[in-house]
Amino acid sequence: MTKLITTVLTLLLLRYGAISEAAASTTKHYIVYMGDHSYPDSNSVITSNHGLLASVTGSIGQAEEAAIHHYSKSFRGFSAILTPEQAQQLRDSESVISVFESRISKLHTTHSWEFLGVDAIPQYNHFTEIESKSDVIVGVLDSGIWPESESFNDKGLGPVPKRFKGECVAGDQFTVKNCNRKIIGARFYSKGFEAEYGPLESFNRTIFRSPRDSDGHGTHTASTVAGSVVNNVSLSGMASGTARGGMPNARLAIYKPCWFVVCSDADLLVAFDDAIHDGVDIISVSLGAAPTSFFTDVYSIGSFHAFKKGILVSAGGGNGGLPGTAIHPAPWILAVAASTIDREFYSNVHLGNSKILKGYAINPLEMDNYYGIISATDAAASGVPLRNASFCYKNTLDHDLIKGKIVVCLGEAVTSDIRSDKGIVVRDGGGVGMILIDPTIGNDFGFQYVIPTTLLDPKEAELLREYLTTEKEPTARIYPTRTTTLNTIRAPKMAVFSSMGPNIITPDIIKPDITAPGVNISAAWSPVGIEFTGDRSVDFNVLSGTSMSCPHASAVAAIIKSHHPSWSPSAIKSAIMTTATVMDNSWRPIKKNPNGTRTTPFDYGSGHINPVAALDPGLVYDFGVSDIISFLCSTGASSAQIQNLTETPFVTCNNPPIPTYDLNYPSIGVAKMNGNVSVLRTATYYGNGPTVFKAAFKNPPGVRVVVEPHELKFQKSGEKMSFRVHFMPYKTSNGSFVFGSMTWSNGIHKVRSPIGVNVTSI
């Protein structure tokens, strides 16, 4: 996964500008993380950081020159340009938890909220009293915001909450007046990116040295979380309707550490530091990178400090699409997978023989006539292998052969094959349209192209091949996209690109945690972010990815926070996970797109998010910092690492340590089951009056499950009860996980936990 992200970044950097000398030198950009601190203010932290850095650079002056960022508000650390030898010297320092290279992360709605049933929540008819008082603040770490979008109007909102400590930082085409009662704070960060890859201006792209969004991604995610209600919006007539965020009266605090769809770890950690200090309630992070360890991963570090302050971090689970690619493995992060909604965007192809092929695309362009069709392999430039030409790469096609024609191109099964570039190649060669045959992505990606383009699935592609081989002068016409929303469309389905478990860091913690709408999601956009819109300026755009599913979960978390302001991040996370559904709208198990293959919790976690049920979960599985300490002990972390991370004076790990599967997590995973295993959980009741919950199981294949006690009798809200789940395997699982579930029910609430176990011996 790391190699994949590096490949994508390199392509982007080569595409928009040369990699700077700073990135190619013997020195590298390192992050030095030192955990919590007790210094009285940020200046004291910075002075101390310079002193430590001077011990390896030689002087305070050299230390100040080497330092890029200081983390001084919510935790202590710094980033600096260092040699590998200097980095090693700092690793040996007693006060340092970890030293690691700053990496790059990649950035991973008019109908989705209706599909999720949020209209059943009272606040969508009027602002309820409890929500108006709560003033929930969502911090969005992304590519900035386009403040003029109607999605960020502040009509009906009261004054900015006094507890918010953030700032509205002015810069290029962004003033303090661009903040309002909706966008209550905005910051931006570029030092880390520029230290590694050179000045932003060297990429020859539209940039704003300010919180203003030139890409569109940050505007899209922010409006999905908390966009105001905007009527009669569409993308060139597609996905028309009322646009709104999941929680329209939540406040937004914007943090921009991302440039050109990538983000430097060093900048991200500053954004986390600021967001925590500013006093946000939820942090939404639609980006990520391959996990390393909890002490060398900025998401794990930043989100843990947020967790300590009562802030839930919701993050996109990744677009790796393969087993073991799920990112954000830490149990204190809500990792969100992506799934479909019951809406299709189809752009059909009318063949010259009157047959119609069903295609999928975000295609607003009108084709005024029928044009000749040619396969890219039949249009290979002189000396170019047919395979290379079939993918419509640059300089592979004969312009004389494709001029005035629709070109049939293939998609290569690698992420670095940028599909939108194929349209540019065809256009620049004189082609008038493109038909893309790409079985690897199905209809999950709503790419936009510079010429009329549509995507055919394998079945329709075969009909096209038959036509091309039998017709002497084949012709076709590509029609603009039409949108259809049908209850007959099975949804949700898991997106083909959505990253899958198991968790490669701590496999006892099932990841991803949840799935939410992430395919063809409509939301606000930056009008200058034309790279992803076929060079067309738009105010709303349709995108796919876990970047889109993450803000859906962030909004649901914000709604829960508004109704239960005292709930911890783990309680909110539990409410979301245990009320999720594993059935689609036809009451059949959720399948995988596009072929309807079988899915497991490694695809969808606990299931598809259910905002209405999550407000009243009945039981929650809560855990705090002391539980995380026990968890980290069981992962082999040292006492010094845990002390610095958690600001706990003395850490003594149990011997033997408490198993990682005994963390009070809403799902249950046992990665190495050697014979019988007993798992401990504690449930907290939230409800009215006495009640009794009874347990029911779906046993994993080859494993018998018993719970003790099998009934939980609660007398009052807030009461806690513990129970043990006993697993008794009678058949090994041949090195693979097998799955089941446990559900507590009192006749009103159903509190479901997925179970995943790998039986290595009996």
N, C-alpha and C positions, 0 to 999 in steps of 0.2 A: 504493500500500500504506500509506504514512504517513497519507494522508487517510482510508483505511478504518479504521485503528486509532484515529485521532483521533475519528472518528464513533462508533465503538463505545464509547470511553472517555467521550465526552460524554453518550451515552445512559445509561451506568452512573452517571455523576455526577449527572445530572438525576434519575435514578430513585431514588437513595439520599440525595441532599442537594444543596444549592446549591453551586455553585463558589465558592470563597472569594474575598475581595477580593485576596488575595495573587496569585492566578492571573490576575486581571483588571487588575492595576495596570500602570504603565508599566515597572516593574522586572520582571526575569525571573530564573529560576534557571539559572545557568550553571555548567558544569564547566570548570575550568582544569586542563589536563593537562600535566605537566612531565617525564614519563618517569622513568627510574631516578634514584636519588640516592645520595650517599656520606655523608650525615649520620650521626652516631653513634647517634641514637635518634629516636623519634617526636616527642619534645618539641622537639628542634632543628628538625625539619621544620616543625612547627606555628608555631614562632616566626618562621622564615623566611617561611612562607606569609603570616602576619599582616603582616610587613614589606612584602612585595610588594603585598598587598591594600591596605595603608594608602596606597601611592603613588597609588591612584586614588580611594580613599574619603575621604582627608584626614587620618585619624588612626588610631592603633592601636585605640582604642576603637570607632570606626566599623567598622574592619576586623573586629574580634571579633564585633560585632553582625551584620554582613553574612554572615559565614562560616556555613555549614551543616555541611559535612563536611570533614575533612582526610584525605587519602590519604597515609599516612606509613610504612607497613610494607614493602610490596612494590614500591611506586613512589611518586612524589611528585605531589601536586596538591591541589586543594580544590574545593568547590562553594560558591557564594555568591549572594546576591540582589544583582543589579547592574543598572544601566541599560545599554542598548545601547552608549552612548558609553564607559562604564567597561570593558565587555567588549572593545571595540575597542582601548582603550589597553593592556589586558593582552595582547591578540594581538600587539601591536607589541613586547612585551618579549622580549629575546633568550633568556631562559631558558624561555619558554613554547612548547610544541609546538602546542597547539590550545586554543581556547576555543569551546565550543558549548553550546547550550541543552540542559538536562536534559529528555529526552523520556520518554514513557511506553511501556513494553512490556506486551504482553498475555500472560497465561499460555496458552500454546498447548495376581498375575494367574493365574487358576486353570487356564488351558489354554495360554497363549501360550508358556511355557517348554517344555512338552511338545511343542508344535508345532515349536519350534526344535531339538528333539532334545538338550537338555542332559543328559538321563539317560545319554547315552553318555559324559559326562565323569565321571571317577572320583569327584570330590568330592561328587557327589550321592548316593553310596552310603555314604560316610564321609568325614570330614574328613581330607584327605591331609596328610602331614607338611609338604610344601613350602608348602601354603596356610596351615596353622596358624602357621607361622613368619612368613609374609609380612604378615599382619594388614593387609590393604588397607583404606584409608580413603577413602570416597567422600563428597565434599562436595556437598550438594544445595542449590541456590539456588532458593527457591520460597516458598510461603505458610506454611511452618512444619510442625509435626508434632503428631499426637495420640499422646502417648507411651504411653498406656494400652493402645493396640491390641496384640493378641496378636502382630501381625507384628513388633513391636519388643521381644519378650522376648529376654533375653540368655543363655538356657540353653545351656550347653556352650561358651561363649566364655571365653577367658582374660582376663588383666588388660588394661586399656587400654594400647595401645602407648606406651612412654615418649617416643617422638619427637614425639608429638602435643602441640602447644602451645596448643590451643584452650581455650575456656571453656564452662561451662554457665551461661548468664546467666539469673538468676531474674527473674520478672515476674508479671503477672496469671495466677493459677492455674497457675504453673509454678515449681517449685523445683529446686534442684540435685539433689534425689532423683529427679526425673523423667529425668535422664540415668542411663545404666547402661553396661554393657559393649557394648551395641549402639549406643545413641545416646550417643556419647562427647563431643559438643559441641553447643551450641545457642546461636545469637545472633539478635537481631532488630534491624531498622532502620526508622525511620519519619520521620526528620527531613526527608528530601528530599521525600517524598510530602506531608507536612503543610505544608512551605514553599510548595508549589505549589497545594495544594487544600484547605488548612485542616485543623483538628483531626479526627482519626479519629472522634471521638464525634459530629461533626456529620452523619455519614452515617446515623445511627440504625440501625446494624446491629450484630450480635454481633461484638465485637472482643476480642482479648486483647493487651494491651501486653506481649507476651512471645513466646517461640518457639512457643507453642501455636497450632495451626492451627484457624481458624474457618471456612475455606472448604472444606477437604478435598483440594484439589489437591496440596498439598505432601505430605500423608500418602500419597496415592495414588502419586505418583512415587517417593518414598523407599522405600515397601514394594515397588514393582516392581523397584527396583535391588537391594535387600539385605534384603527382608523375611524374617523367620524362617519356618520351616515351620509352617503352621497347618492342621490337618485339619478337614474337614467344614464349610467355609464356603460361603455363598451370598448372593445378594441376593434375599431373599424367595423362595427356592427356585430362582432362576435362576443359571446359571453355577456350579453346585455342584461341589465338589471340594476339592483341597488347594491352598491359597494359599501362594506362596513368592516370594521375589525371585530374581533371576538368580544372585546370589551370597549365599546365606543367612548365611554367616559373615563377610561383610565388615562393617566398622564404618561408622557414619553420623555425619557432622558436618553439622548443620543450620544454614542461614543463611536468615533470613526477611526479604527486602526487599520482599515483595509483599503488597498489601492490596486486598481487593475485586477480585481477579483481575487487577489491574494493578500495575506496579512502576515506581518512579522510577529513571531512569538514575543519579542521584546516590547513591541507596541501594544500587543494584546494584554500583557500583564499589567502595564500601566493603566489600560482601560478598566480592567478588573479592579485595580487598586482604587481608582477614582470612583467607579460606580458603587463600590461597597461603602466608601467614605461618604459619598453624596446622599446615601440613604434610600436607594431604590428598594422595592419589595420583591421584584422578580427580575432576573437577568435572562435575556433571550440571546442565544448565540448560534446563528445559522452558519456555522463553519467548523472546521476541525482538521486534524491530521492523524496519521497513524499513531496509536498509543505506544508509549515507551514504558515508563513507570510512574507511579503516583508522585514521585519527587523530582521528576525531570519533564513533566508535562504541564504546560502553563494552564491548561483547562482544569486539570486536577488540583493544581495549587490554587489558582484564583477562585475556583468554585468552592474549595474547602473553606477558605476564609469567608466567602459569602455565606456558606452553610452555618458557620459559627455565629454569624451576625443575624441569622434567621432569614436569609435570602435564598430562595430556590433558584437554581440555574437549570434552564431548559436548553438543550442543545440538539442540533441535527445529528442523527445517527450515522450519517455518511452515505455516499453514493457509490460504494464499491461493488455492490451487486453480487458478491460471492461469499461463501462461508468464511467466517473468521475475519471479515473486514469491518465489523461493527466498531465504531470509535466511541470515545467517552465511556471508558470502562468503570470509572469510579462510582461506587454506590451512592454517593451524595449528589450525582448529576442525573437529571432525567433525560435519557437518550431516546430520541424520537425517530422512528422509522417512517416511511412514506407509503401511502396507499391511495387508491383512486376514489373518485366520487361518481355519482350516477349521471355524468355528463360526458358527451363525446363531441369532439371537433372533427368533422369529416370534410375532406376536400376531394371530391370524386373526379375520376378520369373518364371522359366520354371518348370511346374509340371510334375510328372511322367506320367500323362495321355496326355501329349503333349499340354495342355492348357498353355497360357501365361498370367500372371497377371502383370499389370502395377504397378510398384513401384517407389517411389521417394527416392533418397538418394544421398549423396556424397560418393560413394563407389568405391575406386580405386582397390579393391582386386579381384583377379581372383579365382573362385571356379572351381577346375579341374574336378569335377565329380558330379553326383547326390548323395544326402545324404538323409537319413531318416528324417522325420519331426515329431516333437512332440510338443503338446501344453504345455505351462508352467504349466497349471492346472493339466495336467496328469503326471507331473514330480515333484509334490510337495514332499519336504522332509518329513520324518516322523514327525507327530505332527504339521506341518505347515498348517494353514488355506489355502484353495484353493485360496481365493482372494489375500492373500499376495504373494503366489507363482505366480499368474498370472502376477504380475508386475515385476517378476524376480529380486526381491530385494536380497541382500546378505544373504546367509545362508537359502534360501527358497527352493532351488532346489536339487533334488536327483542326484548326479553326475553320478551314474551308469546308470540312465535312459536317461540323456542328452548326454552322451559321444558319440562323433562322429556324432551328429545329429544337424539339424537346429531347433532352439527353437522359438516358436511363443510366444511373450511377449506382454503385454498391457502397454500402457502409462497411468499413473494416471493424472487426471485433476488438478494437482497442480504444481506450479513452482518449488517446492523443489524436485520434482521427476526428478533427473538428468538422462536424457535418455542415455547418453554415458556410464554411470556406468552399465547399464543392459548388455551391450556387454562384459564388463569386467567380470561380474558374470558368464555369459554363457561360455566365454572362459576359465575362471579358473575352471569351472566344466567339461571341456572337450568338450564343444559344438563347432561346426565348423562354425556356422552361426546363424543369428537371423533375424526373420521377426517381425517387430514392427507394431502393430495395435494401432493407436493413432489418433482418430478423432478430438481431441482437438487442434492439431497443424497443421493439413493439410499438405501441402507440402511446408510450408513457412520456415521451419527450416532445414538448411543444416548441420545437425550433422554429425560428422565422428566417426567411431567406430573401435575397434581393430580387429574385425572379419568381414567378409562379412555380410552386413546388408542392409535391405531396409524397407521402410515404405509403407503400403498399406492403401488406403482410404476405407471407410466402404463398398462400393460396391464390390471392389476387395476382401476385407476381407471376405465377405459373400461367395464368390466363393471358397475361401480357406477353410472355415469351411465345406462347402458341400463336398469338396474333402476329408478332414480329416475324416469325418464321414462315408463316403461310401467306402473308399479305405482301405483294410486291412494293407497294408504296403506302406503308402504314402511316396513319395520321391520328392525332388525338387532340383533345382540348382539356385543360385542367381548370376546374371550376373553383371559385372562391369558397372559403370555409363556411360551413353552416354549423350551427350549434344545436345540439339536441339534448334535452334532459328527460330521461325516461325512467320510470319506476321499474320497467322491465329489464333495464341494464343491471346485471349483478354487480353490486358494490357494497363495501369496498373490496378491491383486490390489492394484493401487495404489488408495489411497483417493481418492475424488473431491475431497476438500478439500486433499489434500497439495500443498504449494507446488512449483512446477516451475522448472527453469532456463530460459534460460541465466543465468549469474552476471552481474549487471548492473554489478559493479564491475571485476572482472578475468575476462572471459569465457573466457580460456584455461584457467581452473581450473573444471572441471565441477562444478556443484553441482545438487542435493544430492550427498553423498558415498555414501550408503548408504540402504537402507530396512529397516525393522524393524516388528514388529507394533504397530499403533496404532489398531485398530478394535475397539470393544467389549471393552476390556481390564478385567478384574476385579482390584481391589486394595483395600487398606485405605482407610478414609475417616474423616473427622471426624464424629462423630454430631451436631454442631451445624451442620454445613455442609448445611443443608436446601434451599438455593436451587436446587441442581442435582439434587435427589432428589425433586421433587414435594412438598416440605414434609414429607417423611418422614425420621425419624432412622434412619440405617443405619450399620453398622460396616464394611461392604464395599460398593463401588460399581463400576459398569461405565461407563467413559468412552471417548471416541474423540478422537484428535488426535495431532499430532506430539509433544505433551506426553507421550503414552503410549509412543510409539516411542523417544523419546530415552533414557529410563531403561533400556530393553532394551539399547541400544547401550552405555550407560554400564556396565551390569553385565558385558557381554561384555568390555569394555576392562578392567574390574577383574579378571576371571578371567584374562585374558592377563597382566596385571601380576603376579598372584600366581604364575604359572608362569614368567614372564620378568621378574623384578624390575629387571633392569638395562636393559631396553629403553626407548628414548626414546618420547615421545608420537607422533612420526611413524612409528616402527617399529610401534607398536601399531595406529595408524590404518591403516597399510599392510596389516598382517595381516588386519584386518577387511575392508578393501576388496577385496583381491586374491583372497580365498577366497569371496567372495559368489557367489550363483547368480542367473542371470537366467531360470531355468526354474521353473515352479510344480510342485506335487505330482503333476501329470499328465505332467511332463517336456515341457511346451509352454511357449513364451515367456510371461512375466508380462504380463498384460493390465490394463486400467484398469477399475475398478468404476464404475457397475454394468453398463455395456453391453459390456464386453469389447473396447474399442477398443485400438489399437496403442499401445505405450509405447516410450520411448527412455531413455538415460541421464539425460536432463533430468527424467525422472520418478523413477527409482530409483537414480540414481548408478551405482555399480559393481554393484548388485544387492541381493538379499535376504540379510541377515546370516546367517552360518553359524557358530555358536559353536564347534562341534567342530573344523571345518577351520581356524578362525582361530588355534587353539592351536599349530598346526604348519604355517605357511604355506609353508615351503621357502625363499622369497626375500622380502626386504622392501626397500622403497624408503625410505631414511632421509634426512632433511634436518635441519639445525640452524640456529642463529642466523645464521651466515655466509651460508647459502643464502637465508635470509629477507631479509638485507640486499641481496643481489643482486636478489632478487625485487622488493623495494620500490624499488630504483633503477630497475628497468625500468618501474615504474608511474608514474614521474615525481616521486616523493617527494624532498624536498630533503635535502641532507647533514645539515643541522641537525635536521630531523625524525627522521631515521634514527638519528643519534648519541644524541639524547635518549631515543628509544624503546628502543634496544638497549644503551645504556650503553657504546657503542663510542667510544673517544677520537677516532679519525680515520676518517672514512668517505670513500672516494673511489670514486665509481661508475665502472664501466667505460665507455669511450666507443668505439663504441656500447655501450649496456647489454646484458647478457645477456637474451635474450628471456624473457618470463614463462613461456612454454611449456617452457622448459628447467629450471624448478624440478623437483627430483627427486620428482615427485608420482606416486601410484599410478595415476592416470588420465592420459590424454593428450588435451589440447585445443589446437586452433589456431584462433583466432577469425577471423583474416584470412590466408588462404593465398593469397599472390600467387606463383604458380608453385611450383617445387619447394621443399620445406622439410625440414630435417633436425632431429630432436629427440633430445636427449641424455638418457640415463638411466643410473643406476648401481644395480645390485642387490647386496644383501648376502645371502650364503648362510647359513642356519641348518639344520644337519642333521648326520648321522653319516657321516663318511668322504667320499671323492671321489664326484662325481656330474657328470652332463652334462645341462643343460637345453637343449631345442630349441624354437625359436620357431614358432608357427603364427598365421595371421592370418585375420580376416574383413575384407576390404577395404571401406572406406566406398564407396558408389556414386560412380563417377567418379574414383576415386583408387586408384593402384597403390601398394602398400606393400612395402618391402624392409627387412630388419633386417641390421645388420652389427656384429659377426659374428652368424651365424644359430645358433651354438652357444655356450653358456657352460660352460666346463669348470672346475669348482671342485675344489680338493684338500682343503679343510678348512673347518669351520664358522667363520664370521666373515669369510671372504674376500670381497672386493668385486671386481666386474667391471663395466666400462662398455660400453655399446653405443649405436648410433645407429639411429633409426627414420627411414627416408627415405620421404617422401610425394611422389609424382609424379602430380599431378592431370592428367586429360585432359578434364574437363568441369566447368564451373562449377556451383555448387549454388544459384544464384538467390537469394542472400542468406540461405539457411537452412543450418543445420548438417546434415551427413550423418554417419552413425555406423557404426563397425565395432568391432573388438576385436583385442587381441594377447594371446596366451597362451604362457607358458613352461611346459614340462612335462618332467619327468625320469622319467615312468612312475609316480611316486608322488604328486607334488604337481602341481597345476595353478594357475599364478599368472596371473590374468587381469586385464587393464587395458582398460577401455572407451576407445574413441577417438571424439572428436567434432571435426569440422573444418568450417569454412565456406570454401569455395573461391570467392574473389572474382575471381580471374583465373588463366589457365593460361599 
